[in-house]
Amino acid sequence: MAYDKFWKDNPKLNKTEVMKLEKDGLQIFNDIPYYAANGFDSIPKEQWDMFKWAGLYLQRPKEAGYFMMRVKVTSGLMTNEQAIALAEIARDYGRDVIDITTRQAIQFHWLTIEQVPDILDRLDKAGLSSSGACGDITRAIVGNPLAGIDPNELYDTTELVQEVNDYFENNEEFSNLPRKYKLSISGNIHNAANAEINCLSFTPATKEIDGERKVGFHAIVGGGLSSRPFLAQPLNIFVLPERLKEVAIAITTIFRDFGYREKRHLSRLKFLVADWGVEKFTEKVLEYTGPLPTKGTNELVGWNAGYFYGAHKQKQPGLNYIGFNVPVGRLNSAELIELARVAEKYGNGAIRTCNSQNVIIPNVPDENVDGILQEPIFDRLKERPNSFVGYSVSCTGIEYCNLALTETKGRMLRIAEFLDENIVLDVPVRMHMVGCPNSCGQRQIADIGFQGIKMKTKEKGMVEAFEIYVGGTLLDGGKFNEKLKGRIAADDLGTVVLELLTYFKDEKIPAETFFEF
Ligand code: SF4
């Protein structure tokens, strides 16, 4: 393959690159049956990282031999049968823990290698996959959770997302990228797929071509969070839906063959885009695709951050979608099975996941809306949640993650509940908590972001603490939040945030948002 030749003799390749050249990440699927039959101790340590290509990470502490598994839910679209299959895996193997991620995926914990073949088999039968959910490969494609039902969508991206996913999934031509590679494809005019923080995003656009208004997409590249966050920038191209896959392949090929492979922390596409600039990057794309129309009109009109609470009319007359809160994205198998039951009883069985870690039940006829809202499951998974719990997002944190410096999920929820008990605002304030700079919980785009650190104190020695960042948004192209001075011991965080929000409440004008303040 081209990139083999390109990189093989480079003495500066990092350790992971050498590992990937010796054995393609997707080969791990061939090894899993042997390891499952012979137990965790049969897995050589140097193979641990390869499991990522199967969507598996060793959870904290690695030596204990428990895996976290991420399952892709492309564009967040899940059938009733898929929801039940996922719930049953968590019930039978995953100690009943189900997390919805900020990329609309589902995560399990506590899995052993012996259980993995049956889990992969169940996923396959349900039409789901964990392949490429982690690793240096095209990750789960984020999309519009309202695809096909959105009264405001410019284009129904359901099939496009599936087509691009199917092309890259298990494709060994693209399973050795320099680093993780995140795509979003959405026709939602409110930027529900957080376009600017992905490596490559397709956003709704129009252009007059031969006297006719065509609907299509703009391509923006080079976004990403972690410790050096970048906002994606637009290429000077307009992409008709029928050419989207071809453009996605061209850009992924450029990343594969020209992306940096020497230093892991500088290998994401964002660094190549930053070095080349969008003009050179556009020229390179055109070398692969041939001529494309230049940019048209950007049809994004705002940013809803992936929140859809309450009942709303679909584009189909007489049908509604209803958004519900899953506090910090965590639920158990009984809850997911119950969600599937009510989705079947009152809708058509489908459930959709959002990058705000929440869910939507679509296709509910007008006459069923009151009935579904009376179901007891929604006493906790509220349609109109309390303000702070409803707008809190959290990464996995120290409970399972090897990179975490602090606890996050439980703490974020406790702080949100404390704030809901102690302050009422007339606008929501989006809070995101992460346990390290990797930012799986997308701290940079929050109104208030919390990033976990360790801090030395006189009284207690080393303690968990947080940095606070304010003012993040993806409105108008986006702006990352900025760090406030100082660090706050984790035990004091709730009180300090309450003081901050009390100041906001006292000084703001009615309806003014945190970002505008
Ligand atoms: Fe782990 Fe850090 Fe990601 Fe949180 S942000 S899940 S602590 S890697």
Boltz pocket constraint, residues with backbone or C-beta under 6 A from the ligand:
constraints:
  - pocket:
      binder: B
      contacts: [[A, 395], [A, 396], [A, 397], [A, 398], [A, 401], [A, 402], [A, 403], [A, 404], [A, 405], [A, 406], [A, 434], [A, 435], [A, 436], [A, 437], [A, 438], [A, 439], [A, 440], [A, 441]]
      max_distance: 6.0
